[in-house]
Amino acid sequence: MNIIAAIEDPGLFKPFFKDPGTWRSWETYLRALFGLPIDPEDKKLFTESTGLEVSPTGRARESFVICGLRSGKSFISAIAAWTLSGACHGGYLHDRI
Protein backbone atom coordinates (compact mmCIF):
# COMPACT_ATOMS: atom_id res chain seq x y z
CA MET A 1 0.00 0.00 0.00
CA ASN A 2 1.37 3.42 -0.90
CA ILE A 3 0.53 6.76 0.70
CA ILE A 4 -2.18 7.59 -1.85
CA ALA A 5 -3.88 4.23 -1.30
CA ALA A 6 -3.75 4.88 2.47
CA ILE A 7 -5.41 8.28 1.98
CA GLU A 8 -8.14 6.73 -0.16
CA ASP A 9 -8.73 3.78 2.21
CA PRO A 10 -11.96 4.16 4.24
CA GLY A 11 -10.38 2.19 7.08
CA LEU A 12 -7.38 4.51 7.35
CA PHE A 13 -7.36 8.19 6.38
CA LYS A 14 -10.29 8.74 3.99
CA PRO A 15 -12.75 9.68 6.78
CA PHE A 16 -10.48 12.59 7.77
CA PHE A 17 -10.72 14.19 4.32
CA LYS A 18 -14.14 15.84 4.53
CA ASP A 19 -13.88 17.36 1.04
CA PRO A 20 -11.25 15.35 -0.89
CA GLY A 21 -11.25 17.78 -3.83
CA THR A 22 -9.73 20.51 -1.67
CA TRP A 23 -6.72 18.26 -0.97
CA ARG A 24 -5.85 17.69 -4.63
CA SER A 25 -2.71 19.88 -4.49
CA TRP A 26 -1.46 17.98 -1.45
CA GLU A 27 -2.07 14.67 -3.22
CA THR A 28 0.05 15.88 -6.14
CA TYR A 29 2.76 16.92 -3.68
CA LEU A 30 2.69 13.49 -2.01
CA ARG A 31 2.86 11.73 -5.36
CA ALA A 32 5.97 13.75 -6.23
CA LEU A 33 7.47 13.28 -2.75
CA PHE A 34 7.13 9.50 -2.89
CA GLY A 35 7.93 9.14 -6.60
CA LEU A 36 4.45 7.97 -7.55
CA PRO A 37 2.91 8.67 -10.95
CA ILE A 38 1.28 12.09 -11.17
CA ASP A 39 -2.15 12.16 -12.75
CA PRO A 40 -2.11 13.82 -16.20
CA GLU A 41 -4.61 16.47 -15.05
CA ASP A 42 -2.26 17.40 -12.19
CA LYS A 43 0.89 17.58 -14.31
CA LYS A 44 0.35 21.31 -14.98
CA LEU A 45 0.05 22.01 -11.23
CA PHE A 46 3.24 20.05 -10.60
CA THR A 47 5.17 21.92 -13.30
CA GLU A 48 3.90 25.35 -12.19
CA SER A 49 4.67 24.61 -8.53
CA THR A 50 8.14 23.15 -9.00
CA GLY A 51 9.45 24.43 -12.31
CA LEU A 52 10.22 20.82 -13.24
CA GLU A 53 9.03 19.32 -16.51
CA VAL A 54 9.69 15.70 -15.52
CA SER A 55 8.11 14.28 -12.39
CA PRO A 56 10.27 12.28 -9.95
CA THR A 57 10.50 8.52 -10.31
CA GLY A 58 11.82 7.84 -6.82
CA ARG A 59 11.26 8.99 -3.24
CA ALA A 60 12.65 12.42 -2.38
CA ARG A 61 15.38 12.67 0.25
CA GLU A 62 14.09 15.98 1.58
CA SER A 63 11.29 18.43 1.01
CA PHE A 64 10.63 22.05 1.85
CA VAL A 65 7.06 23.27 2.02
CA ILE A 66 6.17 26.94 2.16
CA CYS A 67 2.50 27.57 2.73
CA GLY A 68 0.20 29.56 4.92
CA LEU A 69 -1.55 28.92 8.20
CA ARG A 70 -4.24 26.24 8.23
CA SER A 71 -3.13 24.88 4.86
CA GLY A 72 -2.96 21.29 6.11
CA LYS A 73 0.81 20.92 6.29
CA SER A 74 0.84 19.34 9.77
CA PHE A 75 -1.87 16.86 8.79
CA ILE A 76 -0.09 15.89 5.55
CA SER A 77 3.25 15.72 7.37
CA ALA A 78 1.74 13.31 9.90
CA ILE A 79 0.49 11.03 7.12
CA ALA A 80 3.91 11.20 5.41
CA ALA A 81 5.61 10.33 8.73
CA TRP A 82 3.23 7.40 9.17
CA THR A 83 4.17 6.19 5.69
CA LEU A 84 7.90 6.67 6.25
CA SER A 85 7.65 4.72 9.51
CA GLY A 86 6.93 1.68 7.40
CA ALA A 87 3.38 1.38 8.64
CA CYS A 88 1.93 0.89 5.17
CA HIS A 89 4.78 -1.25 3.86
CA GLY A 90 4.80 -4.03 6.43
CA GLY A 91 7.25 -2.21 8.72
CA TYR A 92 7.49 -2.25 12.50
CA LEU A 93 4.25 -0.36 13.11
CA HIS A 94 2.22 -2.21 10.50
CA ASP A 95 1.28 -5.08 12.82
CA ARG A 96 0.52 -2.73 15.70
CA ILE A 97 -2.01 -0.44 14.00
Wavefront OBJ file of the C-alpha trace (Angstrom):
o trace
v 0.000 0.000 0.000
v 1.372 3.423 -0.896
v 0.527 6.761 0.696
v -2.184 7.588 -1.846
v -3.878 4.226 -1.298
v -3.746 4.885 2.473
v -5.413 8.276 1.985
v -8.145 6.729 -0.155
v -8.727 3.778 2.214
v -11.959 4.165 4.239
v -10.380 2.190 7.077
v -7.384 4.514 7.350
v -7.364 8.190 6.380
v -10.290 8.737 3.995
v -12.746 9.679 6.782
v -10.477 12.587 7.772
v -10.718 14.185 4.316
v -14.140 15.845 4.532
v -13.878 17.365 1.036
v -11.254 15.354 -0.892
v -11.246 17.782 -3.827
v -9.733 20.506 -1.666
v -6.725 18.262 -0.965
v -5.853 17.693 -4.632
v -2.709 19.878 -4.486
v -1.462 17.976 -1.446
v -2.067 14.673 -3.217
v 0.053 15.877 -6.141
v 2.755 16.916 -3.677
v 2.692 13.489 -2.008
v 2.861 11.733 -5.359
v 5.975 13.746 -6.231
v 7.472 13.278 -2.746
v 7.126 9.504 -2.895
v 7.933 9.139 -6.602
v 4.454 7.971 -7.550
v 2.907 8.668 -10.952
v 1.284 12.088 -11.172
v -2.151 12.158 -12.755
v -2.113 13.819 -16.195
v -4.613 16.472 -15.050
v -2.260 17.401 -12.188
v 0.893 17.580 -14.306
v 0.351 21.312 -14.977
v 0.046 22.008 -11.234
v 3.243 20.046 -10.596
v 5.165 21.921 -13.297
v 3.897 25.350 -12.188
v 4.670 24.610 -8.531
v 8.135 23.145 -9.001
v 9.446 24.427 -12.312
v 10.222 20.819 -13.238
v 9.033 19.318 -16.515
v 9.687 15.703 -15.516
v 8.111 14.285 -12.386
v 10.273 12.277 -9.950
v 10.496 8.517 -10.305
v 11.823 7.841 -6.816
v 11.264 8.989 -3.245
v 12.655 12.423 -2.382
v 15.380 12.668 0.252
v 14.090 15.979 1.582
v 11.293 18.425 1.008
v 10.634 22.051 1.848
v 7.061 23.274 2.015
v 6.175 26.937 2.157
v 2.499 27.567 2.732
v 0.199 29.565 4.920
v -1.546 28.923 8.200
v -4.245 26.237 8.232
v -3.125 24.882 4.861
v -2.962 21.289 6.112
v 0.807 20.916 6.291
v 0.841 19.337 9.768
v -1.872 16.858 8.788
v -0.094 15.893 5.552
v 3.250 15.716 7.372
v 1.742 13.307 9.903
v 0.494 11.032 7.118
v 3.908 11.204 5.412
v 5.611 10.328 8.727
v 3.232 7.395 9.167
v 4.166 6.188 5.685
v 7.898 6.668 6.249
v 7.654 4.717 9.510
v 6.929 1.678 7.396
v 3.379 1.379 8.635
v 1.926 0.886 5.174
v 4.784 -1.252 3.857
v 4.804 -4.028 6.434
v 7.246 -2.214 8.720
v 7.485 -2.247 12.504
v 4.251 -0.361 13.111
v 2.220 -2.211 10.499
v 1.277 -5.076 12.822
v 0.516 -2.729 15.703
v -2.010 -0.437 14.002
l 1 2 3 4 5 6 7 8 9 10 11 12 13 14 15 16 17 18 19 20 21 22 23 24 25 26 27 28 29 30 31 32 33 34 35 36 37 38 39 40 41 42 43 44 45 46 47 48 49 50 51 52 53 54 55 56 57 58 59 60 61 62 63 64 65 66 67 68 69 70 71 72 73 74 75 76 77 78 79 80 81 82 83 84 85 86 87 88 89 90 91 92 93 94 95 96 97
